Amino acid sequence: MEFCDKCGAMMVPFTDEDNKRALKCRSCGHTKAIEGKLTVSQNVEKSPKDKIVIVEDEEIPMPKTAASCPECGNNEAYYWTVQTRRGDEGATEFYRCTKCKHTWRNYGG
């Protein structure tokens, strides 16, 4: 993002009368030649709250359901859901086999 040297407002890209790309201030009209390529970037700071925590504690009670484990064929699994995609799409269902502890997922529809 570039800011005007004269008034400090944000400058926007445009094509000048010689068909060359430049930056122009929307407030005062000041122009500036573009040197090199324009890039758009944004740094996103992550905090510890943004991380997904996986709890391996066997003492936490989890609901069980009938589900066939793809590893051992057991027919019972713990399950939980997480909204891993946009809010208007179904949640992702996670399953963990009660016998071999294999974990798999099923994307909701």
Secondary structure, 3 states (H helix, E strand, C coil): CCECCCCCCEEEEEECCCCCEEEEECCCCCEEECCCCCCCCCCCCCCHHHCCCCCCCCCCCCCEEECCCCCCCCCEEEEEEECCCCCCCCCEEEEEECCCCCEEEEECC
